Amino acid sequence: MYEADVKGGRPSIAPEKLMRAMLLQVLYSIRSERLLVEQISYNLLFRWFVGLAIEDPVWNHSVFSKNRDRLITFDAVTELFNTTVEMAASKGLLSGEHFSVDGTLIQAWASHKSVRRKDGSDDDRPPGNWHGEKRSNASHASVTDPDSKLYRKSSVAPAQLSYLGHVLTDNRHGLVVNVRASSADGYAERDVAATMLADVCKPNARVTVGADKNDDTRGFVSACRKMRVTP
């Protein structure tokens, strides 16, 4: 993904090696690319999994930040996920009948200091001088990440600039079969859950789904019933 030039640019790195390394980072909860590169350099199991021989040098940690957007742009990660799900289905590891659905809060990479009034009336105010101000998504937005929303997990938790992540899991072997991301609001978790269930429902097949208390609403239950899904 790097093209070496005549001036001595970095050699190209196979995208699949980067994706294997990123998978290791998730599976072993490695908190940074610097630590990931360090562990690959001395862990023989990691080297084998990534595809590096014992004498091969490990690439610089900046390679991940440079190429992550490219992997996403060309849907390489999505293709890997879909292929994995198809492989599991071909080996009979998915029941296609019993599912669990859940959502999680994903904190945006933006601070409260970036939140400004949408009408621009506070542009002259110092960024840190916001304490005591009433804020809402209707009147305010982050200037660094305008797609993020102020959202709180509970009445006692502080509001954070966030997104929502959604996961649909097949219960037979606990395998994830669908993943979505959405804006953070009070309805997205149930709406996206219904959309993911619609993708896996088959004609004349009875499907069950387990969900948490937040999904126990008349609208979500009604949507499930229409798809022949039993909550």
Helices and strands as residue ranges (DSSP letters): H 15-27, H 33-42, H 44-50, H 62-73, H 76-90, E 98-107, G 112-114, E 115-117, E 140-142, E 149-151, E 160-170, E 175-183, H 188-200, E 207-210, G 213-215, H 218-226, E 229-230
